[in-house]
Amino acid sequence: MARFFIEVPHEEERVACARAIQTLQKTGSHFLTHADYGCLDGVHKAWIIVEVENKEIARAILPTEYRFQAKIVQLNKFSLEEIDEIVNHHS
């Protein structure tokens, strides 16, 4: 399975934060009920990391009103050997 970082922005007003959190919590999805939020630090976004088969499935986890504004990034890890090979190939 691939890992994806999902960033879900919402409006800055206090009630918008509460509604976004409420919407994500009420989905009942394990992924969404464990989201992290930056609202108290002035960053009005939720962050979620999921392990699913592809980006489309990651997007489908979100409630409809947040699907198209969310930023979804596939996460990767690299071994030191892989990085050395890339650097050596381009040197």
Secondary structure as UniProt FT lines:
FT   STRAND          2..9
FT   HELIX           14..26
FT   HELIX           30..33
FT   STRAND          36..37
FT   HELIX           39..41
FT   STRAND          45..52
FT   HELIX           55..60
FT   HELIX           64..67
FT   TURN            68..69
FT   STRAND          71..75
FT   HELIX           80..89
//
